[in-house]
Amino acid sequence: MSNFEPALCTVTFRGLRPAEIVPLAVQARLAAIEWAGDVHVPPGDTPAAEDAARLCREARLAVSYGSYVAPPTDDIEAFRRVLDTTIRLGATNIRIWPGSRGRDSADYTAPERRAVAAAIRDMGDEASRHGVTVSLEYHPQSLTDETQSALRLIEDVGHDNVYLYWQPRPGLRLCATFDEIAQIGPHVSHIHVFAWDHERNRFALETASDYWREVIAAMPETRWRGRRFAMLEFVARDDPQAFLRDAATLARIVAPGPITAGRQAG
């Protein structure tokens, strides 16, 4: 049985205002929203954070904050500014970027990796004091761009308030996905859901529904103890109607039920 609830990353709709996004989430019967820190709720923008918080509170939507803090490029003071926005937003989880953006994990020296781990550990401490969890983006050109680097980082951080997100690299086949999530799954809080090929062309989520159903069913036990969200991230043509169709597909994917034989994606 899946314990993931359907949700939305607002980066999906960069061109829409929060007052337009929340009704879409309600119409789609989602459980939560992760607000994008680079467009909808910028760090330090208290009115934007409080407005988004109000909209979600009225709609009874749980909240996460998708920040782009990138330690150690961004220090603890930058994180505190983002954390303040997270609190004003009413979010209980903050997503951060592990390492400098746009840099492959293979390019890091051992001292650089230790510096990143130490910075993330400090951020985990600071967030914990405010009842906020920290989750690391799982993304190409970061320190979580492949399984062993991600696992090594989370072990080096060694903080019980720091977790991992998970999303497949574009074109990742099901057999490789099973191996990946078996290793990092115990540290995973939330996941990002989409239907892309290896060239990042976007498709209806229905075309990858068997893939995602099997992935979610294969997720191992995790140390995360909060609500878990499967967050839609990007849809074909940035189209709200495509989003509503994908949200309906996602609801079916995460609903309890038997797992049928699936096909490999990519």
C-alpha positions in Angstrom: 0.0 0.0 0.0 1.4 3.4 -1.0 1.8 6.0 1.8 2.4 8.9 -0.7 -0.1 11.6 -1.2 -0.4 13.6 -4.4 1.1 17.1 -4.5 2.4 19.8 -6.8 5.7 21.7 -7.2 4.7 25.2 -8.2 7.7 25.5 -10.4 5.4 23.7 -12.8 3.5 26.9 -13.4 6.1 29.7 -13.4 3.7 31.9 -15.3 0.8 31.6 -12.9 0.1 33.5 -9.7 -0.4 31.7 -6.4 -4.0 32.7 -6.4 -4.3 30.8 -9.7 -2.3 27.8 -8.6 -4.1 27.0 -5.4 -7.6 26.6 -7.1 -6.0 24.2 -9.6 -4.5 22.2 -6.8 -8.0 22.1 -5.1 -9.7 21.1 -8.3 -7.1 18.3 -8.7 -7.8 17.2 -5.1 -4.1 17.4 -4.1 -2.9 17.1 -0.6 0.0 19.6 -0.6 1.9 22.3 -2.5 5.7 22.9 -2.6 6.2 26.6 -3.3 9.1 27.6 -5.6 11.6 29.9 -4.0 12.8 31.3 -7.3 9.5 32.6 -8.5 6.4 32.4 -6.3 7.8 32.9 -2.8 11.3 34.4 -3.0 13.4 34.3 0.2 12.7 37.4 2.3 9.4 38.2 0.6 7.2 38.2 3.7 4.0 39.4 1.9 4.3 36.6 -0.7 5.0 34.0 2.0 2.1 35.1 4.1 -0.3 35.3 1.1 0.7 31.8 0.0 0.3 30.5 3.5 -3.2 32.0 3.8 -4.3 30.5 0.4 -3.1 27.0 1.5 -4.5 27.3 4.9 -8.0 28.2 3.5 -7.7 25.3 1.0 -6.4 22.9 3.7 -3.2 22.1 1.7 0.0 21.1 3.4 3.0 23.1 2.5 6.7 22.6 1.6 9.2 25.2 0.5 11.3 24.5 -2.6 14.3 26.7 -1.9 17.5 27.0 -4.0 19.9 27.4 -1.1 23.1 25.6 -2.3 25.6 25.0 0.5 28.4 25.8 0.8 28.0 28.5 -1.9 25.2 29.8 0.4 26.2 30.0 4.0 24.2 29.6 7.2 23.1 33.3 7.2 21.6 32.8 3.7 19.9 29.6 5.0 18.4 31.5 8.0 16.8 34.0 5.7 15.3 31.2 3.7 14.2 29.4 6.9 12.4 32.5 8.1 10.5 32.5 4.8 9.7 28.8 5.3 8.3 29.5 8.7 6.2 32.4 7.5 4.9 30.2 4.7 3.7 27.7 7.2 5.9 25.0 5.7 7.4 22.1 7.8 9.9 21.0 5.2 12.5 22.9 3.2 14.2 21.6 0.1 17.8 22.7 -0.5 20.4 22.1 -3.2 23.4 19.9 -2.2 26.6 21.5 -3.5 27.2 24.3 -6.0 24.5 24.3 -8.7 25.6 23.1 -12.1 28.5 21.1 -10.9 28.9 17.3 -11.3 29.6 15.3 -8.1 32.6 13.7 -9.8 34.3 17.2 -9.8 34.5 17.6 -6.0 37.6 16.9 -4.0 37.3 15.2 -0.6 37.8 18.5 1.4 35.1 20.1 -0.7 32.7 17.3 0.0 33.4 17.6 3.7 32.7 21.3 3.5 29.3 20.7 1.9 28.4 18.0 4.5 29.4 20.3 7.4 27.3 23.2 6.0 24.3 20.9 5.5 24.7 19.6 9.0 24.6 23.1 10.4 21.5 23.8 8.4 19.8 20.7 9.7 20.6 21.8 13.2 19.2 25.3 12.6 16.0 24.0 11.0 15.5 21.5 13.8 15.3 24.2 16.3 12.2 25.5 14.5 10.5 22.2 13.8 11.4 22.2 10.1 13.0 19.3 8.3 15.6 19.6 5.5 15.5 17.6 2.3 18.2 17.5 -0.3 17.2 17.8 -4.0 18.1 14.7 -6.0 19.2 16.1 -9.3 21.8 16.0 -12.1 24.8 18.3 -11.6 24.7 18.2 -7.8 26.2 16.0 -5.1 23.1 13.8 -5.5 23.5 13.3 -9.2 24.2 9.6 -8.9 23.4 6.9 -6.3 26.7 6.4 -4.5 27.5 10.1 -4.3 24.0 10.8 -2.8 24.4 7.9 -0.3 27.9 9.0 0.7 26.7 12.6 1.2 23.7 11.7 3.4 26.0 9.4 5.5 28.7 12.2 5.8 26.0 14.7 6.9 24.8 12.1 9.5 22.0 14.2 10.8 18.6 12.8 11.7 16.8 16.0 10.5 18.3 15.8 6.9 16.7 13.6 4.3 16.7 13.0 0.5 14.2 13.6 -2.2 14.2 11.3 -5.1 13.4 11.6 -8.8 14.6 9.5 -11.8 17.3 10.8 -14.1 15.6 11.3 -17.5 15.4 8.0 -19.2 16.3 5.9 -16.1 15.0 2.4 -16.8 13.0 0.5 -14.2 15.6 -2.1 -13.4 18.2 0.6 -12.6 15.5 2.5 -10.6 14.9 -0.4 -8.4 18.6 -0.7 -7.6 18.8 3.0 -6.9 15.8 3.4 -4.5 16.8 0.2 -2.7 20.0 2.0 -1.6 18.8 5.5 -0.9 15.1 4.8 -0.1 15.6 4.6 3.7 16.5 8.3 3.6 13.8 9.5 1.2 11.2 12.0 2.4 9.3 13.0 -0.8 9.5 12.4 -4.5 9.2 14.4 -7.7 7.0 12.8 -10.4 7.1 13.5 -14.1 7.1 11.7 -17.5 10.2 12.7 -19.5 12.4 10.8 -21.9 16.2 11.1 -21.9 16.0 14.2 -24.0 13.7 15.8 -21.5 10.7 15.8 -23.8 7.5 15.9 -21.7 4.7 13.4 -22.0 1.4 12.7 -20.3 1.9 11.0 -17.0 -0.4 8.2 -18.1 2.3 7.0 -20.5 4.5 6.3 -17.5 1.9 5.2 -15.0 3.0 1.6 -14.8 6.6 2.7 -14.2 5.6 5.0 -11.4 3.2 2.5 -9.8 6.0 0.0 -9.6 8.5 2.5 -8.3 6.2 3.7 -5.5 5.4 0.1 -4.6 9.1 -0.7 -4.4 10.0 2.1 -2.1 11.6 0.6 1.0 10.9 1.5 4.6 12.2 5.0 5.5 13.4 6.8 8.6 11.1 9.7 7.6 8.0 9.8 9.9 5.9 12.6 8.4 3.4 12.7 5.6 5.0 11.8 2.3 4.2 13.5 -1.0 4.5 12.5 -4.6 4.9 15.9 -6.2 4.1 16.6 -9.8 6.9 18.6 -11.4 6.3 20.0 -14.9 3.6 18.9 -17.3 3.4 18.9 -21.1 3.3 22.4 -22.6 2.9 23.9 -19.0 -0.8 23.4 -19.7 -3.2 23.5 -16.7 -5.5 21.0 -18.5 -2.5 18.6 -18.9 -1.8 19.1 -15.2 -5.4 18.2 -14.2 -5.1 15.0 -16.3 -1.7 14.2 -14.8 -3.1 14.8 -11.3 -5.9 12.4 -11.9 -3.3 9.8 -13.1 -1.2 10.4 -10.0 -4.1 9.9 -7.7 -4.7 6.5 -9.3 -1.0 5.7 -9.1 -0.7 6.3 -5.4 -4.1 4.8 -4.5 -4.0 1.4 -2.7 -4.4 -1.5 -5.1 -2.8 -4.4 -6.8 0.4 -3.8 -8.9 0.1 -5.0 -12.5 3.0 -5.9 -14.7 4.6 -2.7 -16.0 6.7 -1.7 -18.9 10.0 0.1 -18.7 10.1 3.8 -19.2 12.7 5.5 -21.4 
